[in-house]
Amino acid sequence: MACPICSKPSVPAYRPFCSKRCADVDLAKWLRGDYVIPGAPLEDLPGDADAKNAPPRDDFRD
């Protein structure tokens, strides 16, 4: 199986990738939102506007 990032042969330790670098590149793409499922966008759900307009919370603990 070829690495989906660079097309080199995959390595069992990082399968389906060939290296940690390619695995990290793929993770970064997920985190940036580069991967999307095609389709119509979802409409805002009731209550979402309240959450978007709420002030930031500072009562959380580390």
Backbone as JSON Lines, residues from 0, in Angstrom:
{"i":0,"aa":"M","n":[0.84,-1.17,0.0],"ca":[0.0,0.0,0.0],"c":[0.9,1.24,0.0]}
{"i":1,"aa":"A","n":[0.52,2.23,-0.77],"ca":[1.3,3.46,-0.87],"c":[0.81,4.49,0.15]}
{"i":2,"aa":"C","n":[1.73,5.29,0.65],"ca":[1.4,6.36,1.58],"c":[0.48,7.36,0.88]}
{"i":3,"aa":"P","n":[-0.64,7.74,1.51],"ca":[-1.57,8.67,0.85],"c":[-1.03,10.1,0.75]}
{"i":4,"aa":"I","n":[0.05,10.41,1.45],"ca":[0.62,11.75,1.4],"c":[1.7,11.86,0.33]}
{"i":5,"aa":"C","n":[2.66,10.93,0.33],"ca":[3.8,11.06,-0.6],"c":[3.94,9.91,-1.59]}
{"i":6,"aa":"S","n":[3.11,8.9,-1.49],"ca":[3.09,7.73,-2.39],"c":[4.26,6.76,-2.21]}
{"i":7,"aa":"K","n":[5.07,6.93,-1.18],"ca":[6.11,5.94,-0.88],"c":[5.43,4.72,-0.25]}
{"i":8,"aa":"P","n":[6.13,3.58,-0.22],"ca":[5.52,2.4,0.42],"c":[5.26,2.66,1.91]}
{"i":9,"aa":"S","n":[4.13,2.17,2.4],"ca":[3.8,2.4,3.81],"c":[4.67,1.51,4.7]}
{"i":10,"aa":"V","n":[4.79,1.93,5.96],"ca":[5.57,1.22,6.97],"c":[4.59,0.75,8.04]}
{"i":11,"aa":"P","n":[4.68,-0.51,8.48],"ca":[3.69,-1.02,9.44],"c":[3.53,-0.16,10.69]}
{"i":12,"aa":"A","n":[4.58,0.44,11.18],"ca":[4.48,1.25,12.4],"c":[3.63,2.5,12.2]}
{"i":13,"aa":"Y","n":[3.55,3.0,10.98],"ca":[2.8,4.23,10.7],"c":[1.69,4.02,9.68]}
{"i":14,"aa":"R","n":[1.33,2.77,9.42],"ca":[0.35,2.45,8.4],"c":[-0.91,3.28,8.53]}
{"i":15,"aa":"P","n":[-1.42,3.86,7.53],"ca":[-1.12,3.68,6.11],"c":[-0.02,4.61,5.6]}
{"i":16,"aa":"F","n":[0.67,5.3,6.5],"ca":[1.7,6.27,6.09],"c":[3.06,5.61,6.06]}
{"i":17,"aa":"C","n":[4.04,6.35,5.5],"ca":[5.39,5.82,5.4],"c":[6.27,6.3,6.54]}
{"i":18,"aa":"S","n":[5.84,7.35,7.25],"ca":[6.66,7.92,8.32],"c":[5.79,8.74,9.27]}
{"i":19,"aa":"K","n":[6.38,9.1,10.4],"ca":[5.69,9.97,11.35],"c":[5.41,11.33,10.7]}
{"i":20,"aa":"R","n":[6.33,11.79,9.89],"ca":[6.14,13.08,9.22],"c":[4.87,13.1,8.38]}
{"i":21,"aa":"C","n":[4.67,12.07,7.57],"ca":[3.47,12.01,6.74],"c":[2.22,11.85,7.59]}
{"i":22,"aa":"A","n":[2.3,11.1,8.68],"ca":[1.16,10.98,9.59],"c":[0.83,12.34,10.19]}
{"i":23,"aa":"D","n":[1.85,13.11,10.56],"ca":[1.64,14.44,11.12],"c":[1.08,15.41,10.08]}
{"i":24,"aa":"V","n":[1.52,15.3,8.85],"ca":[0.98,16.14,7.77],"c":[-0.52,15.86,7.62]}
{"i":25,"aa":"D","n":[-0.9,14.59,7.65],"ca":[-2.31,14.22,7.53],"c":[-3.11,14.75,8.72]}
{"i":26,"aa":"L","n":[-2.57,14.63,9.93],"ca":[-3.26,15.14,11.11],"c":[-3.46,16.65,11.0]}
{"i":27,"aa":"A","n":[-2.45,17.37,10.54],"ca":[-2.57,18.82,10.37],"c":[-3.67,19.17,9.38]}
{"i":28,"aa":"K","n":[-3.8,18.38,8.32],"ca":[-4.87,18.63,7.35],"c":[-6.24,18.46,8.0]}
{"i":29,"aa":"W","n":[-6.39,17.44,8.85],"ca":[-7.66,17.25,9.56],"c":[-7.93,18.42,10.48]}
{"i":30,"aa":"L","n":[-6.92,18.84,11.24],"ca":[-7.11,19.91,12.21],"c":[-7.41,21.26,11.56]}
{"i":31,"aa":"R","n":[-6.85,21.51,10.38],"ca":[-7.12,22.75,9.65],"c":[-8.48,22.74,8.97]}
{"i":32,"aa":"G","n":[-9.07,21.56,8.84],"ca":[-10.36,21.45,8.16],"c":[-10.21,21.3,6.66]}
{"i":33,"aa":"D","n":[-9.04,20.85,6.2],"ca":[-8.84,20.65,4.76],"c":[-9.67,19.49,4.22]}
{"i":34,"aa":"Y","n":[-9.97,18.5,5.05],"ca":[-10.78,17.37,4.61],"c":[-12.24,17.68,4.95]}
{"i":35,"aa":"V","n":[-13.09,17.58,3.95],"ca":[-14.52,17.81,4.17],"c":[-15.31,16.72,3.46]}
{"i":36,"aa":"I","n":[-16.47,16.46,3.98],"ca":[-17.38,15.53,3.33],"c":[-18.28,16.35,2.42]}
{"i":37,"aa":"P","n":[-18.32,16.04,1.12],"ca":[-19.13,16.84,0.21],"c":[-20.61,16.74,0.56]}
{"i":38,"aa":"G","n":[-21.28,17.83,0.35],"ca":[-22.72,17.87,0.59],"c":[-23.15,19.28,0.95]}
{"i":39,"aa":"A","n":[-24.43,19.42,1.1],"ca":[-24.98,20.73,1.47],"c":[-24.6,21.05,2.91]}
{"i":40,"aa":"P","n":[-24.32,22.32,3.2],"ca":[-23.98,22.68,4.57],"c":[-25.18,22.49,5.5]}
{"i":41,"aa":"L","n":[-24.89,22.16,6.73],"ca":[-25.95,22.0,7.72],"c":[-26.47,23.36,8.15]}
{"i":42,"aa":"E","n":[-27.74,23.41,8.42],"ca":[-28.32,24.65,8.93],"c":[-27.95,24.77,10.41]}
{"i":43,"aa":"D","n":[-27.93,26.0,10.9],"ca":[-27.66,26.21,12.32],"c":[-28.75,25.54,13.14]}
{"i":44,"aa":"L","n":[-28.34,24.87,14.19],"ca":[-29.3,24.21,15.07],"c":[-29.83,25.21,16.09]}
{"i":45,"aa":"P","n":[-31.03,25.02,16.56],"ca":[-31.55,25.92,17.6],"c":[-30.62,25.91,18.81]}
{"i":46,"aa":"G","n":[-30.35,27.07,19.34],"ca":[-29.45,27.17,20.49],"c":[-28.02,27.47,20.12]}
{"i":47,"aa":"D","n":[-27.63,27.27,18.86],"ca":[-26.26,27.56,18.45],"c":[-25.95,29.05,18.54]}
{"i":48,"aa":"A","n":[-26.91,29.89,18.22],"ca":[-26.68,31.34,18.27],"c":[-26.38,31.77,19.69]}
{"i":49,"aa":"D","n":[-27.05,31.18,20.67],"ca":[-26.79,31.52,22.07],"c":[-25.36,31.17,22.45]}
{"i":50,"aa":"A","n":[-24.88,30.01,22.01],"ca":[-23.52,29.59,22.36],"c":[-22.49,30.48,21.67]}
{"i":51,"aa":"K","n":[-22.76,30.91,20.44],"ca":[-21.81,31.75,19.72],"c":[-21.71,33.14,20.33]}
{"i":52,"aa":"N","n":[-22.81,33.64,20.91],"ca":[-22.84,34.99,21.45],"c":[-22.51,35.05,22.94]}
{"i":53,"aa":"A","n":[-22.31,33.92,23.56],"ca":[-22.04,33.88,24.99],"c":[-20.63,34.4,25.27]}
{"i":54,"aa":"P","n":[-20.43,35.08,26.41],"ca":[-19.08,35.54,26.75],"c":[-18.19,34.34,27.07]}
{"i":55,"aa":"P","n":[-16.88,34.47,26.89],"ca":[-15.99,33.35,27.18],"c":[-16.04,32.99,28.67]}
{"i":56,"aa":"R","n":[-15.92,31.72,28.94],"ca":[-15.96,31.27,30.33],"c":[-14.56,31.27,30.91]}
{"i":57,"aa":"D","n":[-14.44,31.67,32.15],"ca":[-13.15,31.63,32.82],"c":[-13.21,30.83,34.11]}
{"i":58,"aa":"D","n":[-14.27,30.0,34.25],"ca":[-14.44,29.23,35.47],"c":[-13.94,27.78,35.33]}
{"i":59,"aa":"F","n":[-13.18,27.49,34.29],"ca":[-12.66,26.14,34.11],"c":[-11.36,25.98,34.88]}
{"i":60,"aa":"R","n":[-11.04,24.75,35.17],"ca":[-9.79,24.45,35.92],"c":[-8.86,23.65,35.02]}
{"i":61,"aa":"D","n":[-7.58,23.83,35.22],"ca":[-6.57,23.09,34.44],"c":[-6.45,21.68,34.89]}
